[in-house]
């Protein structure tokens, strides 16, 4: 097997392994809006490219992954603006 074939096989194996693990992570986490500290968000629809770009603490348009079922306890919302 050539070096490029080995590299391609390794990359493909990594992609398959990551896609198999993704549903398990998604089931144990939920997006929680309004709880992220400035610069600590996981993503948003706030006019920036995504993670780590929140300008304000607890911006209701920014979200962070939290343990499933804990968003309300943290004072957040499961959908933006749904408090």
Secondary structure, DSSP 4 states (H G I P E B T S, - for coil): --HHHHHHHHHHHHHHHHHHHHHHHHHHEEEEET-PPTT--SEESSSS-STT---STT-TTEEEEEETT-TGGGT-BSSTT--
